[in-house]
Amino acid sequence: MRPTILALACLSLIAGPFDALAQTKGKTGAETPPGANGQQADGQPADITGTWAGTYTCLQGRTGLTLTIDEASPERVRATFHFYADPSNPAVPSGCFSQTGRYDPATRRLTLAGGRWIVRPRDYETVGLTGTLDRVGAVLSGRVTQAEGCTTFRLERRPHPETAPVGCGVSAGLR
């Protein structure tokens, strides 16, 4: 009997730390992944307001994009979509327009529709965006909507570029 008690005692010492770990993860033993509850990995609410820079792709090819989100709530999002030449596609003109839509912090899903032009290059149309904020709140990516020949976009939090045309600066869509 003594070897059995000794074996159980050793097993209890080994399993003890794992049991404590399972308790910190909740009743199911499964840890909630960061961002799954609408919060960033650091526990802060998933906020998308600010300036986002990256690229999107449509018929004209890869295009630079700065998206400035001035207001974001489940009821209303206001943004300025500023596009410009990407180094891989230098012939793209610059322009910008306002966008409005919705943002769900629980699912981190953003939906924007093209609005009024602020600076419109010839033969360009407004587009929409449907995307998701990543778990740490650093990357916004998804699909370009409301236009044939458009595919995806990917943006990261960054300062607004200094090359914005007059009228396409921060909060331009609110004028």
Secondary structure, DSSP 4 states (H G I P E B T S, - for coil): -HHHHHHHHHHHHHHHHHHHHHHHT-TTSPPPPTTTTSB-TTS-B----EEEEEEEEETTEEEEEEEEEEEE-SS-EEEEEEEEEBTTBTTPPPEEEEEEEEEETTTTEEEEEEEEEEE--TT----EEEEEE-TTS-EEEEEEESSTT--EEEEEE-PPPTTPPTT-STTGGG-
